[in-house]
Amino acid sequence: MEADLNLDLSDRESLILDKLAREGSLAVGQLAQELGVSEVTVRSDLKSLEDKGFVSRTRGGAYP
């Protein structure tokens, strides 16, 4: 069933989840720099992932 949920993820959201799985937590600024996007974009992606139940957001970051 999880595979079906992954179909709704953007490539960038999938990258964020992979990175979270490896590192355990992420900082918005660092992630924005690594992905070459704005912090606003990363926050939007993290909000989307939180709404889908994949992550919990914190001030300035997220964790699985």
N, C-alpha and C positions, 0 to 999 in steps of 0.2 A: 504494500500500500504506500510506503514511503516513496517508492519510485514514481508513483503517480503525482505526488506532491511536488517532486523535483521538476516535473514538466512545467510547472507554473513559475519556476525561478528563472531570472535572467542569468546570463553568463556571469555577470559581475556578482550577483547574489550567490551563485554557486562557488565562485572564487572566495568570497567572504566566508562562507560556511566551511570550505576546505581549510582556509587559514585559521579559522577559529578552532577547528578540530585539532590542528597541529599545535597551536600556541596557547589555547585555553582562554585567552581574552585578547581584545584588540582595542587600540586607541584610534579614535576617529581621524586625528591629524596624520598619524603614521600611515593608516590605511589609505587615506586620500592621496598621500604622496606616492605610495607604492602603486596604486591603481591609476594614477594620473588623472584624477577627477577632483572636484571641489569637496570640501567638508560637507556642504549642504547635500550633495549627491550621496555621499556615504551615509549621512544621517537619514536620508530618505530610504535608502536601501535597508538600513538597519531597522527602521520603522516597519517597512514591509515585511522583513523577516520576523520581526517580533509579532506582527499581526497574524502571521502564518504559524506562529508557535515554535519557530526554530531557535530564537535567541531571546535573551533578556537584555534590555538596554540599561546602561548606567550613565551617569554624567560623564560624557566624553568617551564612551566606548560601549562594549558589549561583551557578553560571555554566553557560552552555549547553555 
